Amino acid sequence: MSRPTEFDFIIVGQGLAGTLLSHFLLLENQRVAVIDYPHEGRTSNIAAGLINPVTGRRIAKSWRFEEQCSFAKQTYRDFELLLGAKLWTERPIARALHSNFEVNEWLRRSSFPEFEDYLFDEPDMTHFEGKLQAPHAWGELRGVAQVALPILIEKWQEYLSAKGIFFLDDVDYQQIELMDSDVRYKDFTARNLVFCEGAKAVSNPFFSHLPFLPTKGELMLIRIPGLEFERILKHNIFIIPLGEGLYWAGATSRYEFDGPSPSEYGRDFLVEELEKTLALPFEIIQHLAGIRPTVADVRPFLGRHPDYPSLSIFNGLGTKGALMGPFFARQMASYLLGKGQLDEEVDIIRVGNAARKGHDFKKPSL
Ligand SMILES: Cc1cc2nc3c(=O)[nH]c(=O)nc-3n(C[C@H](O)[C@H](O)[C@H](O)COP(=O)(O)OP(=O)(O)OC[C@H]3O[C@@H](n4cnc5c(N)ncnc54)[C@H](O)[C@@H]3O)c2cc1C
């Protein structure tokens, strides 16, 4: 079969954003080419993939959680059927509460209607007795899911390759040619080119006006001989079962960092947190790092380039790609096909609007 050169869409980047967007465009019978190069610092292949209704010390409800979560569940279930892989696992989080203040806040919030399905107190922790450093108290968080993002990315790449529409290339911006209504890249032409480059977007000259605020995240894959568990633990960091005795432990979160590689700072931080959590020794299997495409207002960046409408961006999934990705990938696909609008909160137009009002977009609102 000869390689097709004309497409409706070229997608640059096949992390979670590019995977989801290509899926929804293919469902609309679009001719799609996906180009990816595995840059150091990409994140979907190392992320824990948690979908969490309640996050942070302040026990805040995730933005538009119910509508995004039910759509995410449906989407990952569809991928499971298409790819023959298990991607979606529901399991509660046993969350350490470190002070009377945190316990009181947990109890207070659990009486609010919007938290009643999620926050529970006094989980059964007998399995962990003598194996964990006991915190002040424990709470239990339900309604949590874990999406196997690394498996999704790998299997989707195989799926696209089998269709002959996956291409390995580090896209060179200099070679993108903008024509009247089309865009050309090397021997491909398309009506649209969509950048889904994760944190690499900071060096994209077409969208350099977007104020990303990337955060580096480091984690460890560990074994804990003598301790098998199915629940997710959240002390100061997460310890998440991956199966076969392996656990994902992390993560760090830093705005200031030297580069994408695992650092000494990250290693020391994670080891210290693991020692504060576990009363058993643990074995480090791997130390990994990635750079999250975070945005100060914690909303994704979706939209067309203001001057070059054949170029678009779908990015800014930040720390919540597993939850927000499916909902906004479908919204982006509908928008690109002229079938729907973008929500104001995610439209890149908000950046210019904020500047006109004198708002400093780079100020984190975490
Ligand atoms: C330690 C850690 C833990 C996390 N845990 C969670 C979690 O529990 N739950 C959650 O929802 N999110 C989590 N995240 C965040 C999650 O990883 C992101 O929200 C999401 O994966 C971002 O996906 P993306 O496709 O935008 O970026 P990426 O996954 O980085 O993908 C971008 C892809 O584009 C490629 N690329 C870039 N530029 C080019 C180019 N010019 N040419 C070709 N290819 C290019 C990159 O190499 C990469 O393959 C975590 C992140 C980290 C670092």
The ligand as a Tripos MOL2 file, in Angstrom:
@<TRIPOS>MOLECULE
LIG
   53    58     1     0     0
SMALL
NO_CHARGES

@<TRIPOS>ATOM
      1 C1          5.0230   12.3210   37.5840 C.3       1 LIG1
      2 C2          3.7190   12.6480   36.9270 C.ar      1 LIG1
      3 C3          2.5500   12.0970   37.4180 C.ar      1 LIG1
      4 C4          1.3250   12.3880   36.8150 C.ar      1 LIG1
      5 N1          0.2020   11.8020   37.3100 N.ar      1 LIG1
      6 C5         -0.9950   12.0980   36.7580 C.ar      1 LIG1
      7 C6         -2.1790   11.5180   37.2570 C.ar      1 LIG1
      8 O1         -2.1620   10.7340   38.2090 O.2       1 LIG1
      9 N2         -3.3530   11.8370   36.6650 N.ar      1 LIG1
     10 C7         -3.4080   12.6880   35.5970 C.ar      1 LIG1
     11 O2         -4.5020   12.9450   35.0860 O.2       1 LIG1
     12 N3         -2.2910   13.2570   35.1000 N.ar      1 LIG1
     13 C8         -1.1050   12.9930   35.6570 C.ar      1 LIG1
     14 N4          0.0290   13.5660   35.1690 N.ar      1 LIG1
     15 C9         -0.1250   14.5600   34.0930 C.3       1 LIG1
     16 C10        -0.2960   13.8600   32.7330 C.3       1 LIG1
     17 O3          0.8880   13.1830   32.4440 O.3       1 LIG1
     18 C11        -0.5970   14.9250   31.6660 C.3       1 LIG1
     19 O4         -1.7860   15.6200   31.9730 O.3       1 LIG1
     20 C12        -0.7760   14.3100   30.2660 C.3       1 LIG1
     21 O5         -0.1790   13.0690   30.1510 O.3       1 LIG1
     22 C13        -0.2200   15.2570   29.2170 C.3       1 LIG1
     23 O6         -0.3540   14.6500   27.9550 O.3       1 LIG1
     24 P1          0.1410   15.3870   26.6360 P.3       1 LIG1
     25 O7         -0.2430   14.5250   25.5140 O.co2     1 LIG1
     26 O8         -0.3420   16.7980   26.6360 O.co2     1 LIG1
     27 O9          1.7300   15.4780   26.7970 O.3       1 LIG1
     28 P2          2.8410   14.3150   26.6380 P.3       1 LIG1
     29 O10         2.4030   13.0820   27.2760 O.co2     1 LIG1
     30 O11         4.1350   14.9060   27.1000 O.co2     1 LIG1
     31 O12         2.8860   14.0290   25.0820 O.3       1 LIG1
     32 C14         3.4030   14.9230   24.1300 C.3       1 LIG1
     33 C15         4.0240   14.0810   23.0180 C.3       1 LIG1
     34 O13         4.3830   14.9340   21.9210 O.3       1 LIG1
     35 C16         5.7160   14.6220   21.5260 C.3       1 LIG1
     36 N5          6.2520   15.8150   20.8560 N.ar      1 LIG1
     37 C17         6.4250   17.0540   21.3740 C.ar      1 LIG1
     38 N6          6.8870   17.8910   20.4340 N.ar      1 LIG1
     39 C18         7.0050   17.1640   19.2960 C.ar      1 LIG1
     40 C19         7.4420   17.4730   17.9740 C.ar      1 LIG1
     41 N7          7.8380   18.7250   17.6310 N.pl3     1 LIG1
     42 N8          7.4460   16.4820   17.0470 N.ar      1 LIG1
     43 C20         7.0410   15.2300   17.3640 C.ar      1 LIG1
     44 N9          6.6170   14.8760   18.6060 N.ar      1 LIG1
     45 C21         6.6040   15.8390   19.5540 C.ar      1 LIG1
     46 C22         6.3850   14.2830   22.8540 C.3       1 LIG1
     47 O14         7.6190   13.6230   22.7210 O.3       1 LIG1
     48 C23         5.3110   13.3970   23.4720 C.3       1 LIG1
     49 O15         5.3820   12.0840   22.9750 O.3       1 LIG1
     50 C24         1.2770   13.2850   35.7120 C.ar      1 LIG1
     51 C25         2.4570   13.8100   35.2140 C.ar      1 LIG1
     52 C26         3.6740   13.4980   35.8150 C.ar      1 LIG1
     53 C27         4.9400   14.0870   35.2540 C.3       1 LIG1
@<TRIPOS>BOND
     1     1     2 1
     2     2     3 ar
     3     2    52 ar
     4     3     4 ar
     5     4     5 ar
     6     4    50 ar
     7     5     6 ar
     8     6     7 ar
     9     6    13 1
    10     7     8 2
    11     7     9 ar
    12     9    10 ar
    13    10    11 2
    14    10    12 ar
    15    12    13 ar
    16    13    14 ar
    17    14    15 1
    18    14    50 ar
    19    15    16 1
    20    16    17 1
    21    16    18 1
    22    18    19 1
    23    18    20 1
    24    20    21 1
    25    20    22 1
    26    22    23 1
    27    23    24 1
    28    24    25 2
    29    24    26 1
    30    24    27 1
    31    27    28 1
    32    28    29 2
    33    28    30 1
    34    28    31 1
    35    31    32 1
    36    32    33 1
    37    33    34 1
    38    33    48 1
    39    34    35 1
    40    35    36 1
    41    35    46 1
    42    36    37 ar
    43    36    45 ar
    44    37    38 ar
    45    38    39 ar
    46    39    40 ar
    47    39    45 ar
    48    40    41 1
    49    40    42 ar
    50    42    43 ar
    51    43    44 ar
    52    44    45 ar
    53    46    47 1
    54    46    48 1
    55    48    49 1
    56    50    51 ar
    57    51    52 ar
    58    52    53 1
@<TRIPOS>SUBSTRUCTURE
     1 LIG1         1 GROUP 0 **** ****
